[in-house]
Amino acid sequence: MAHVADEYREVAEQLAAPAAVAGGPSWRSIGPWTVPNGQTYGRSRVNVSGRISAVAPDPADPAHILVGAANGGVWESHDRGASWAPRTDDAATLTVGAIAFAPESPGTVLVGTGEGNWWSHLGTGVLRSTDGGAKWAPLCTAPFVGQGFYDLAFDPSRTDAVLAATTGGLYSSTDGGATWTQRRAVRTWSVSVSPGGEALAACQDGLVRSTDGGATWNAVALPAGPTSFDRLAVAIAPSDATVAYAWAAVPSAGARLWRRAGGNWAAVVTPSDVSVGQAWYDWFLAVSPDRADQVYVGAIEVHRGEVAGTTWTWRNLSNKGASGDSIHPDQHAIAFEPGRPEVLYVGNDGGMYRSPDRGVTWQHLNNGLVITEFEYLAQDLGSSRWVLGGTQDNGTNRWTGSPAWTHVQDGDGGDCSVNRADPRAAFHTFFTMNLERSDARGEWGTWRDVSPPVPAGEGSLFYPPLETSATDGTTIAFGGQALYVSRDNAGDWTRLAFPTVSTASAMYIPHADQVFVGTTTGLLYRTTWSGNAWTALTALGTPRAGAWVSDIHADAADTNRLWVTHTTPGGGRVWRSIDGGANWTDRSAGLPPLPINAIEVDPRNRDRVWVAADLGVYQSADGGVRWQTFSDHLPNAFIGDLVLHPHARVLRAGTRNRGVWEIPVDGWMTQPVCGTQWNGTLAAGATQRWFTFDWPATWHVVWTVMPTTIRAGAPQVDWSVQVERTSSEYVTYGITVRNLTQEPVTFEGRYAILSRY
C-alpha cells in the first residue's frame, strides 16, 4: 500500500518539472528575514525565526554549519550562522530530523528526512550531499518512507558504518547509508558512537549497547530505571569514552540522569526546574568535547551541569531570569564548534543560537533564516503591504513591507483576522479558545482579551478557527465545540450549540448577517441574523462524511455558491455547491492525492480558484473542472493558508517553516495602464472640480488633464489633485481644473495606473 510520503515524493517530482506556462508569474518570499523582540522565558528579548530540528558543524571547516528546520529544509552557512541559504527547497519533503557529516570524508553529509518530533509521517528516506551540503540528492527511500528521524551517527571506527534512530526503530548501514537493516523495531531517539566503536542507543524500552557496528544490541541496566521511557537520550563523552550519560523523562518520575564512570552507571541529581511535560517534543543531551564532567541537557530550557567529586551544580542557560541574555525555549538540537569546545550551538523553536562561552552569553543566528512556521494569515485590504500571521511558538507577527517582521504578541500564534471595514481592529488567537483584539492595527502592547465565555469542559482544536466578515460589518465568529458569534467586534457573544456533538475546524462569513461553519467530521452548518438574533445552526448537505473540513468559501453576492475543502485524503477534497449546500460536486479531479488546506476565489472571476495542498498551490480557471500547478519558485513546503489581496492582485501563502510567499496572480505590471476617465469643458477663465470615485487605495495613480482644444502660444489649463480616503479600501480623487485662457477649452481627464501593489 502506498504511504502518504510516497504521494508527497511523486508530487514533489511533478512540481520540480518546468513550469507549464513559460514567463508566467512566480512566487517570492516576503520573509520573515528575522523577527526581533521574540519571546524568551527570561526578561530579555531576542530575534527569532522558526523551529530547528538538527545542527551539524562541518568537522573540516569550523565556519561551515548545516541546520535542519522541522519542515523548512536544510540551510547552509559559511560564516558561523551570520548568513544562511536554503539548500533543499526542491526536495520531496522539507522535513528534517537529523544531519551527520561523514568523519572520514566531511564533504559527504547525510540527512534523515521526516522530523521525529512532529513531521514523521512525511519522511521519504535519506538525502546525501557530496559537496558539503550545497547540493542534495536522494540516497535511499526504503525502509524509511513514512518514518521520522531523531538522530544519525557515523561510526568513526568503521568506514561507511552509520546508525539511525527513527520513529520506526534502530537501523544500521555498512555502505554509507545506501541500504539499511532494522536492528530493533522500537522507537529510538538517540545514538552515540565512541572513536573505539562502542555504540549506545536510547530506545523507548531503554538503553542498549553494541560493539560490533550495530549488528547486535544488548540491554544496559540503569539503576532504578523504568521499563519504558517518555524520552531518552544518550551521549558518550568525546574526551573520555569510558564516561557516558543517559538523560530521560520517566513516566510519573520526571527527569532522570545517569552517568557511567569506571564502567558503572549511577543516578545523579538533576536540575530542580526541569519540565518534562513536552519531553516527547523537546529533548537533547550533549557532553562537552573537552570535559567529561560537564554535560548539557535540553528540555523546555537548556541546563549545564558539572560534577566535582560527587557534587553536582546546575545552571539554567536559556532562561536567565531578571538579568542576562536568554534564548527561546523548547530545545531540540545542540552541537559544538570543532576545535573550540567552549563554543556551542543550540536549535529550538525560536531558531538558532550561538554561545562563545559555554552558554553564559548568547548571540542569535536568525538573520536570513527564513523558517517561520505560519498557521494562519490575515490582511488589511487597504494596504498592499500589511499582513498579520500567527506562528507556531513564535507569537503573532506583522509585515509592513520590511524583510524583518514586527513581533506584536507572544505565545503560540493561531488564527488571526482583521476587520475589513475598520482595519484598526485586528484579532489574534493563542491556542484553544483564547482570543485578543487590538484597536491599533496590532501594535505591541495594544492587545486585550475578548475571549467568549466558554463553559468549563468545552473543548476546541488547539488552533480554533476565527473569522471576521469578508465584506462589511463587525461580525466575528470563533469556533470550538460550539459556535460563538459577535456583531460588535467581540464585545458581546452569542453561543450556538451544534445539533450533534462537533468541533469546528473552518468558518466563513461572506457578509455581516451570515456565518458558515464546518467540523472535523465533515458536517456543515449555517446561521443567519434574523434582525434581532442569530438563528439556530442549520445543517447543510455533507459532501463527504467523516472528512475534516479545512476551509469554506461563500460568494458574498450569492451565498448559494459555496466551496469546501478537506484535509482528509482518500476521497474528494474540493467540493462546490451552487444551491446553498444542498448538493455538492466533487472538484478534486486533477489535483494531487494530498490534503487540501485552503481555498481562495477571485472576486473578479468567481470561476478562478486557487487551493493550497500540503505541497503546492493549484489554480483552476473553470470552476474546478481542470487544475494546473501554480507553484513556480515556491518551495516544496507545507502550505497551511492562502489569502488573496483583491486590489494588489497578489496571492499569499503561509507555509509551515518556510515563511510567507506571494505571487502576482496576473503577473507584475510591466507598463502603466492608461485611459481617459472623463471629458470636460471649461468656460474662459473658469475653475471646476471633477470627482472620480472608488479607486483602490493600494493603487498608485497619476492624473493628467490634456486639452483637446488646439490653441498654440501659451498654457491652456492647470490642475491639482486632492485625495479623500472614503473607506479603509477606497479613495476618491478630486481633480480641480482651471482654464488659463479667455476662451472655452475642452479636455480629457486621463489616468495612469503605475502599480496596483
TABEL-V235986 format. One record per helix or strand of 3 or more residues. SS is the DSSP state (a for helix, b for strand). FROM is the first residue (numbers start at 1). TO is the last residue. If there is no record, write none. Layout:
ss-><SS;SS>
from-><FROM;FROM>
to-><TO;TO>
//
This chain:
ss-><a;b;b;b;b;b;b;b;a;b;b;b;b;b;b;b;b;b;b;b;b;b;b;b;b;b;b;b;b;b;b;b;b;b;b;b;b;b;b;b;b;b;b;b;b;b;b;b;b;b;b;b;b;b;b;b;b;b;b;b>
from-><4;34;46;52;61;73;96;105;120;124;137;149;162;169;181;188;199;206;218;231;244;254;264;284;294;302;311;331;340;351;373;387;396;404;416;426;435;447;466;476;482;494;504;514;524;549;558;574;596;605;617;639;650;660;673;687;700;717;730;745>
to-><15;38;48;58;69;77;102;113;122;129;145;154;166;173;184;193;203;210;220;236;250;261;268;287;298;308;316;337;348;355;379;391;399;409;418;429;438;449;468;479;486;497;511;519;529;555;566;577;602;613;620;645;656;664;682;696;707;725;739;755>
//
